[in-house]
Amino acid sequence: MGAFHAYDIRGIYNKDFDKHIVYKVGYFLPQLLNTDTVLVGRDVRESSDEIREYLLKGITDAGANVVDMGLSTTPMVYWATAKYGYKASVQITASHNPREYNGLKVSRENALPVGLDTGLGEIKEWIESGRECVVSDKKGSVTTVDYKEEYIKFQLKYKGDYSNLRIGVDISNGMAGLLVKDILGEAKEDSLYYIFDDLDGTFPNHEANPLIPENTKDLRNLVADKKCDIGVIYDGDADRVMFVDENSRFISPDLMIALMGHYWLGERGLKGKVIQDIRSSKAVGEYLAPMGGEMYTWKVGRAFAAHKLREIDGVYGGELAGHYYFKEFFYSDSGIMASLIILGIVAKLKAKGVKLSEAIAKIEKYKNSGEINFKIERKREAMDAVREYFTSTETPTASMDFDGYRVEFPQWWFNIRPSNTEPYLRFLAEATTDELLNEKVAKVREIVDQFA
């Protein structure tokens, strides 16, 4: 049962969970979400077919019907859930995790995420307590649907004129390969280059996690070799996307929240709230404020961000992990939609003689530590000690105490938060100079080491 996490069910298949757990999740899901129909999609991982088989058996044994989308990106399932009014959906995927992992991303009506605190915890409790799965007298049915063409039409609304760009795309052998060429077009030797574009759930070239620098190496080499203006890389289920500039430098995903303001707040003229997670650069809000963007900082993860963006009726938002959420995408995240918007912005900048690296340099005003992980068990005590030390020696300008702590000072800020799934305490800081940043990070290491 170690696969139940804050945001989804995920783990090493046949170790953290197995087909029997999947069956029970399927059986209890219609009851949890009070529905007689569940929409199901899946990625191309080796274990996805077996998981689909037992998930569908559980749902139909409970007397509910299944609408099977077949192979899908995770955002495709979100979109179809909201557009067609399904009260429950499941995407079978482990997103960016290695090949031996798999999982279930569950959504309710309007594609709102179902996390541990909003339903998955109940299913976990029902399974652990041995609640019986009695096969219904009226077994449910399974029908198949193909939403691909209509979904592509929706995405094409956000495609701009990229004719002046040279673009490199790493599909990571993931689910973006199901759609991207229908949207961006086939490869062209003078402008559009793809690598690792076969759907392959063994991920033979690199793990489908663009946050790990090693996994962007081939894209960075492609951008350099083909003299691209931008490189794009999707994760395994295409809900995340990340970018490298024309110099093959990886761009921190939170900075792209700021760059997107040129489309949503500028070109489209939409003013309002923009979500960032608690780890995002202070520079994002400072860049968007003159455009009419009001920054709203919230917890890490789709289970929190999608709910909050809807609650505050925000325009769009994003996370340091490369998720981007859009009001016009039913407040959900789509890696492909985000990439189309960014490519349009970069094309317009290039037409004005501005390179992507130059645009990012205007946003990126602070020195950033990157996320530092401390492997300790006494996470709460260490977090409290770090906050207590700095707030007693300096006067904060802002303080947040959800999802760990974020404390801001005139020349620097930090976020310290516990991992939801691992014995790690995660720390990130920004400062106006490298010297100040190094000083603060060294002090944090000194404090946290006392709790190792």
TAPEDA-V349213 format. One record per residue. PHI is phi in radians with two decimals (none if undefined). PSI is psi in whole degrees, 0 to 359 (NA if undefined). BURIAL is 1 if it has 24 or more other C-alpha atoms within 12 Angstrom, else 0. Layout:
PHI_PSI_BURIAL ; PHI_PSI_BURIAL
//
This chain:
none_13_1 ; -1.31_4_0 ; -1.58_353_1 ; -1.47_117_1 ; -2.16_179_1 ; -1.04_325_1 ; -1.84_332_1 ; -2.87_186_1 ; -1.84_121_1 ; -2.79_141_1 ; 3.05_188_1 ; -1.31_123_1 ; -1.22_138_1 ; 1.24_13_0 ; -2.21_299_0 ; -1.42_333_0 ; -2.77_163_1 ; -2.49_187_1 ; -1.12_332_1 ; -1.24_322_1 ; -1.15_318_1 ; -1.03_316_1 ; -1.01_314_1 ; -1.18_322_1 ; -1.03_313_1 ; -1.05_319_1 ; -1.13_317_1 ; -1.46_342_1 ; -1.05_313_1 ; -1.03_324_1 ; -1.19_316_1 ; -1.02_315_1 ; -1.76_8_1 ; 0.93_58_0 ; -2.48_156_1 ; -1.89_8_1 ; -2.49_134_1 ; -2.21_129_1 ; -1.49_134_1 ; -2.31_133_1 ; -2.25_171_1 ; -2.67_157_1 ; -1.64_191_1 ; -1.81_16_1 ; -1.07_156_1 ; -1.04_327_1 ; -1.62_358_1 ; -1.15_326_1 ; -1.15_317_1 ; -1.16_319_1 ; -1.08_318_1 ; -1.02_314_1 ; -0.98_313_1 ; -1.40_329_1 ; -1.11_313_1 ; -1.12_322_1 ; -1.10_319_1 ; -1.12_315_1 ; -1.10_312_1 ; -1.27_329_1 ; -1.15_334_1 ; -1.38_355_1 ; 1.63_6_1 ; -1.72_161_1 ; -1.72_155_1 ; -2.03_135_1 ; -1.91_113_1 ; -1.74_115_1 ; -1.43_346_1 ; 1.28_209_1 ; -1.10_130_1 ; -2.66_154_1 ; -1.37_158_1 ; -1.07_316_1 ; -1.07_330_1 ; -1.02_319_1 ; -1.20_318_1 ; -1.01_311_1 ; -1.04_312_1 ; -1.17_324_1 ; -1.00_310_1 ; -1.31_316_1 ; -1.12_320_1 ; -1.79_8_1 ; 1.28_28_0 ; -1.24_143_1 ; -1.58_351_1 ; -2.70_142_1 ; -2.61_157_1 ; -2.41_130_1 ; -1.85_125_1 ; -1.49_110_1 ; -2.95_155_1 ; -2.03_20_1 ; 0.96_248_1 ; -1.69_1_1 ; -1.27_163_1 ; -1.07_170_1 ; -1.04_330_1 ; -1.35_353_1 ; -1.56_156_1 ; -2.73_179_1 ; -3.13_186_1 ; -2.34_122_1 ; -1.79_116_1 ; -1.84_135_1 ; -2.24_154_1 ; -1.91_194_1 ; -0.91_144_1 ; 1.14_20_1 ; 1.08_26_1 ; -1.27_134_1 ; -1.21_144_1 ; -1.86_111_1 ; -1.89_189_1 ; -1.04_323_1 ; -1.50_352_0 ; -2.13_23_1 ; 2.55_320_1 ; -1.10_328_1 ; -1.10_324_1 ; -1.16_315_0 ; -1.07_317_1 ; -1.02_316_1 ; -1.13_318_0 ; -1.08_319_0 ; -1.18_313_1 ; -1.14_329_0 ; -1.44_357_0 ; 1.36_24_0 ; -0.99_134_0 ; -1.33_144_0 ; -1.83_94_1 ; -1.56_122_0 ; -1.16_129_0 ; -1.18_146_0 ; -1.10_329_0 ; -1.93_92_0 ; -1.21_143_0 ; -1.30_168_1 ; -1.89_165_0 ; -2.15_123_1 ; -2.13_152_0 ; -1.87_148_0 ; -2.36_158_0 ; -2.26_101_0 ; -1.70_4_1 ; -1.02_311_1 ; -1.09_317_0 ; -1.21_325_0 ; -1.14_319_1 ; -1.09_319_1 ; -1.03_319_0 ; -1.08_312_1 ; -1.09_324_1 ; -1.10_341_1 ; -1.10_338_0 ; -1.83_5_1 ; -1.46_130_1 ; -1.76_193_1 ; -1.58_108_0 ; -1.84_18_1 ; -1.11_340_0 ; -1.62_3_1 ; -1.82_150_1 ; -1.86_120_1 ; -2.13_131_1 ; -1.88_134_1 ; -2.28_124_1 ; -1.86_114_1 ; -1.53_352_1 ; 1.08_22_1 ; 1.02_21_1 ; -1.76_192_1 ; -1.26_344_1 ; -1.02_333_1 ; -1.10_343_1 ; -1.21_336_1 ; -2.25_329_1 ; -1.04_318_1 ; -1.21_333_1 ; -1.23_338_0 ; -1.74_309_1 ; -1.50_337_1 ; 1.82_170_0 ; -1.25_162_0 ; -1.03_142_0 ; -2.29_132_0 ; -1.09_335_0 ; -1.76_1_0 ; -2.70_335_1 ; -2.44_121_1 ; -2.24_132_1 ; -2.01_144_1 ; -2.30_150_1 ; 0.93_53_1 ; -1.73_2_1 ; -1.46_138_1 ; -1.23_116_1 ; -2.64_104_1 ; -1.25_0_1 ; -1.56_351_1 ; 0.82_67_1 ; -1.24_343_0 ; -1.73_317_1 ; -2.90_159_1 ; -1.03_148_1 ; -1.50_46_1 ; -2.16_98_1 ; -1.22_351_1 ; -1.31_340_1 ; -1.49_119_0 ; -0.89_321_0 ; -1.02_328_0 ; -1.35_349_1 ; -1.77_2_1 ; -1.03_315_1 ; -1.16_322_1 ; -1.15_317_1 ; -1.08_322_1 ; -1.17_320_1 ; -1.08_315_1 ; -1.06_317_1 ; -1.18_316_1 ; -1.17_319_0 ; -1.69_3_1 ; 0.95_50_1 ; -1.32_155_1 ; -1.43_337_1 ; -2.81_148_1 ; -2.04_141_1 ; -2.16_135_1 ; -2.40_129_1 ; -1.76_157_1 ; -1.54_190_1 ; -1.14_325_1 ; -1.95_7_1 ; 1.20_22_1 ; -1.58_348_1 ; -2.14_154_1 ; -2.57_147_1 ; -2.41_168_1 ; -2.42_152_1 ; -2.15_150_1 ; -1.49_184_1 ; -1.18_346_1 ; -1.66_11_1 ; 1.16_25_1 ; -1.63_128_1 ; -1.16_135_1 ; -1.76_126_1 ; -1.00_126_1 ; -1.02_331_1 ; -1.15_330_1 ; -1.16_334_1 ; -1.25_339_1 ; -1.05_317_1 ; -1.14_315_1 ; -1.08_324_1 ; -1.10_341_1 ; -1.01_332_1 ; -1.10_330_1 ; -1.50_301_1 ; -1.22_315_1 ; -1.58_331_1 ; -1.56_283_0 ; -1.04_316_0 ; -1.49_341_0 ; 1.22_26_0 ; -1.59_121_1 ; -1.84_147_1 ; 2.65_200_1 ; -1.42_143_1 ; -2.22_129_1 ; -1.59_140_1 ; -2.32_159_1 ; -1.53_170_1 ; -1.16_349_1 ; -1.67_355_1 ; -1.26_152_1 ; -1.07_141_1 ; -1.07_337_1 ; -1.15_335_1 ; -1.09_307_1 ; -1.11_323_1 ; -1.15_326_1 ; -1.29_323_1 ; -1.44_337_1 ; -0.96_314_1 ; -1.14_340_0 ; -1.48_351_1 ; 1.77_12_1 ; -1.57_130_1 ; -1.84_114_1 ; -1.28_134_1 ; -2.20_116_1 ; -1.67_133_1 ; -2.54_185_1 ; -1.20_159_1 ; -1.37_136_1 ; 1.97_145_1 ; -1.06_325_1 ; -0.99_335_1 ; -1.78_316_1 ; -1.15_316_1 ; -1.12_318_1 ; -1.06_313_1 ; -1.20_321_1 ; -1.07_321_1 ; -1.18_316_1 ; -1.05_318_0 ; -1.64_1_0 ; 0.94_48_1 ; -1.28_162_1 ; -1.37_311_1 ; -2.87_180_1 ; -3.03_180_1 ; -2.87_176_1 ; -2.37_160_1 ; -1.06_337_1 ; -1.43_358_1 ; 1.69_12_1 ; -1.51_140_1 ; -2.31_128_1 ; -1.93_143_1 ; -2.37_133_1 ; -0.97_320_1 ; -1.34_357_1 ; -1.97_40_1 ; 0.99_37_1 ; 1.09_20_1 ; -1.91_180_1 ; -1.88_144_1 ; -2.55_117_1 ; -1.15_320_1 ; -1.19_315_1 ; -1.06_317_1 ; -1.06_319_1 ; -1.18_323_1 ; -1.11_319_1 ; -1.16_315_1 ; -1.11_317_1 ; -1.06_321_1 ; -1.11_320_1 ; -1.14_315_1 ; -1.12_322_1 ; -1.10_318_1 ; -1.19_322_1 ; -1.12_317_1 ; -1.10_323_1 ; -1.08_336_0 ; -1.67_5_0 ; 1.46_17_0 ; -1.85_125_0 ; -1.44_158_1 ; -1.02_317_1 ; -1.06_324_1 ; -1.22_322_0 ; -1.15_319_1 ; -1.18_324_1 ; -1.07_331_0 ; -1.31_341_0 ; -1.60_316_1 ; -1.39_90_1 ; -1.76_351_1 ; -2.09_157_1 ; -1.50_132_1 ; -2.10_136_1 ; -1.36_341_1 ; 1.25_168_1 ; -1.37_125_1 ; -1.89_129_1 ; -1.87_129_1 ; -1.91_123_1 ; -1.56_98_0 ; -2.49_158_0 ; -1.63_325_0 ; -1.50_63_0 ; -1.16_315_1 ; -1.07_315_1 ; -1.10_319_0 ; -1.15_317_1 ; -1.02_312_1 ; -1.10_322_1 ; -1.15_319_1 ; -1.12_313_1 ; -1.10_315_1 ; -1.07_318_0 ; -1.07_309_0 ; -1.31_326_1 ; -1.32_343_0 ; -1.56_343_0 ; -1.87_345_0 ; -2.42_162_0 ; -1.74_114_0 ; -1.20_150_0 ; -1.69_341_0 ; -2.78_150_0 ; -2.57_133_0 ; -2.25_139_1 ; -2.26_37_0 ; -1.98_149_0 ; 0.93_52_1 ; 1.46_204_1 ; -2.11_139_1 ; -2.15_122_1 ; -2.21_127_1 ; -1.94_142_1 ; -2.22_169_1 ; -0.99_324_0 ; -1.95_356_1 ; -2.88_170_1 ; -2.69_162_1 ; -2.48_157_1 ; -2.23_132_1 ; -2.30_126_1 ; -2.59_148_1 ; -1.45_145_1 ; -1.18_143_1 ; -1.34_339_0 ; -2.19_350_0 ; -2.37_161_0 ; -1.37_52_0 ; -2.07_143_1 ; -1.86_123_1 ; -1.81_132_1 ; -2.24_140_1 ; -2.54_142_1 ; -2.52_156_1 ; -2.31_150_1 ; -2.61_166_1 ; -1.30_339_1 ; -2.39_157_0 ; -1.08_321_0 ; -1.08_314_0 ; -1.15_319_0 ; -1.07_312_1 ; -1.09_323_0 ; -1.10_314_0 ; -1.21_318_1 ; -1.10_319_1 ; -1.07_320_0 ; -1.16_320_0 ; -1.10_316_1 ; -1.02_318_1 ; -1.08_318_0 ; -1.22_312_1 ; -1.15_326_1 ; -1.02_336_0 ; -1.21_344_0 ; -1.92_9_0 ; -1.22_NA_0
//
